Amino acid sequence: MALSTETKKEIFKKYGKSEADTGNSEAQIAMFSTRISALTQHLKANKKDFSTQTALIQLVSKRKRLLKYLMHVDINRYRKVIAALGLRK
């Protein structure tokens, strides 16, 4: 369930500083969120796909760690990402 190159470039362009800015925390969180939603849709159709379920849990954990890091480093950037992706209420 890999994302296409064009999709990644769009995400990095929108949330990062440029298309090549792949290390930006906001861009990585956005990419993880896109992959999480795709894997969730896949698991709705294929309930017994346990390897995808494991990958989904790992992605959620990675996103959670990045969000925690971003919250400690810069709370304003954290709030901006949360609002843009609609992760929290």
MIMI-180194 format. One record per residue (C-alpha): residue number from 0; residue in one letter; x, y, z. Coordinates in nm, 4 decimals. Layout:
# residues N
{r NUM; 'a'; {X; Y; Z}}
...
This chain:
# residues 89
{r 0; 'm'; {0.0000; 0.0000; 0.0000}}
{r 1; 'a'; {0.2714; 0.2470; -0.0924}}
{r 2; 'l'; {0.1840; 0.5999; -0.1945}}
{r 3; 's'; {0.2624; 0.7134; -0.5455}}
{r 4; 't'; {0.5461; 0.9566; -0.6073}}
{r 5; 'e'; {0.3060; 1.2280; -0.7212}}
{r 6; 't'; {0.0984; 1.1954; -0.4047}}
{r 7; 'k'; {0.4090; 1.2216; -0.1872}}
{r 8; 'k'; {0.5273; 1.5297; -0.3760}}
{r 9; 'e'; {0.1885; 1.6962; -0.3279}}
{r 10; 'i'; {0.1931; 1.6221; 0.0457}}
{r 11; 'f'; {0.5496; 1.7484; 0.0886}}
{r 12; 'k'; {0.4738; 2.0591; -0.1169}}
{r 13; 'k'; {0.1607; 2.1387; 0.0856}}
{r 14; 'y'; {0.2909; 2.0679; 0.4365}}
{r 15; 'g'; {0.6682; 2.1033; 0.3925}}
{r 16; 'k'; {0.8768; 2.3923; 0.2716}}
{r 17; 's'; {0.9219; 2.2380; -0.0751}}
{r 18; 'e'; {0.8724; 1.9110; -0.2633}}
{r 19; 'a'; {1.2198; 1.7977; -0.1589}}
{r 20; 'd'; {1.1645; 1.8750; 0.2115}}
{r 21; 't'; {1.0912; 1.5207; 0.3232}}
{r 22; 'g'; {1.2315; 1.5556; 0.6749}}
{r 23; 'n'; {0.9851; 1.8168; 0.7952}}
{r 24; 's'; {0.7788; 1.6851; 1.0869}}
{r 25; 'e'; {0.4547; 1.8299; 0.9526}}
{r 26; 'a'; {0.5097; 1.6694; 0.6129}}
{r 27; 'q'; {0.5877; 1.3311; 0.7651}}
{r 28; 'i'; {0.2781; 1.3459; 0.9867}}
{r 29; 'a'; {0.0653; 1.4312; 0.6826}}
{r 30; 'm'; {0.2154; 1.1438; 0.4844}}
{r 31; 'f'; {0.1554; 0.9000; 0.7699}}
{r 32; 's'; {-0.2045; 1.0223; 0.8003}}
{r 33; 't'; {-0.2640; 0.9622; 0.4287}}
{r 34; 'r'; {-0.1197; 0.6121; 0.4509}}
{r 35; 'i'; {-0.3198; 0.5384; 0.7674}}
{r 36; 's'; {-0.6459; 0.6323; 0.5966}}
{r 37; 'a'; {-0.5598; 0.4140; 0.2945}}
{r 38; 'l'; {-0.4732; 0.1159; 0.5144}}
{r 39; 't'; {-0.7896; 0.1646; 0.7185}}
{r 40; 'q'; {-0.9997; 0.1474; 0.4030}}
{r 41; 'h'; {-0.8124; -0.1665; 0.2960}}
{r 42; 'l'; {-0.8738; -0.3323; 0.6326}}
{r 43; 'k'; {-1.2451; -0.2586; 0.6160}}
{r 44; 'a'; {-1.2639; -0.4744; 0.3051}}
{r 45; 'n'; {-1.0067; -0.7357; 0.4154}}
{r 46; 'k'; {-1.0634; -0.8044; 0.7820}}
{r 47; 'k'; {-0.8216; -1.0979; 0.8055}}
{r 48; 'd'; {-0.5186; -0.9208; 0.6602}}
{r 49; 'f'; {-0.3084; -0.9288; 0.9743}}
{r 50; 's'; {0.0157; -0.8059; 0.8179}}
{r 51; 't'; {-0.1602; -0.4868; 0.7088}}
{r 52; 'q'; {-0.3076; -0.4557; 1.0549}}
{r 53; 't'; {0.0416; -0.4750; 1.2054}}
{r 54; 'a'; {0.1696; -0.2130; 0.9607}}
{r 55; 'l'; {-0.1230; 0.0138; 1.0496}}
{r 56; 'i'; {-0.0468; -0.0097; 1.4206}}
{r 57; 'q'; {0.3189; 0.0758; 1.3533}}
{r 58; 'l'; {0.2233; 0.3784; 1.1433}}
{r 59; 'v'; {-0.0134; 0.5069; 1.4101}}
{r 60; 's'; {0.2673; 0.4728; 1.6661}}
{r 61; 'k'; {0.5133; 0.6607; 1.4438}}
{r 62; 'r'; {0.2646; 0.9413; 1.3899}}
{r 63; 'k'; {0.1941; 0.9572; 1.7624}}
{r 64; 'r'; {0.5666; 0.9888; 1.8413}}
{r 65; 'l'; {0.6123; 1.2632; 1.5813}}
{r 66; 'l'; {0.3121; 1.4528; 1.7167}}
{r 67; 'k'; {0.4502; 1.4230; 2.0688}}
{r 68; 'y'; {0.7888; 1.5533; 1.9495}}
{r 69; 'l'; {0.6276; 1.8426; 1.7656}}
{r 70; 'm'; {0.4174; 1.9316; 2.0688}}
{r 71; 'h'; {0.7265; 1.9555; 2.2891}}
{r 72; 'v'; {0.9340; 2.1496; 2.0343}}
{r 73; 'd'; {0.6779; 2.4003; 1.9055}}
{r 74; 'i'; {0.3186; 2.3981; 2.0267}}
{r 75; 'n'; {0.2021; 2.6409; 1.7555}}
{r 76; 'r'; {0.3225; 2.4144; 1.4737}}
{r 77; 'y'; {0.1552; 2.1214; 1.6523}}
{r 78; 'r'; {-0.1788; 2.3021; 1.6706}}
{r 79; 'k'; {-0.1494; 2.4046; 1.3071}}
{r 80; 'v'; {-0.0929; 2.0450; 1.1931}}
{r 81; 'i'; {-0.3757; 1.9120; 1.4087}}
{r 82; 'a'; {-0.6139; 2.1696; 1.2638}}
{r 83; 'a'; {-0.5012; 2.1123; 0.9030}}
{r 84; 'l'; {-0.5338; 1.7332; 0.9182}}
{r 85; 'g'; {-0.8373; 1.7247; 1.1443}}
{r 86; 'l'; {-0.6846; 1.4771; 1.3861}}
{r 87; 'r'; {-0.8310; 1.6146; 1.7079}}
{r 88; 'k'; {-1.1532; 1.7872; 1.7955}}
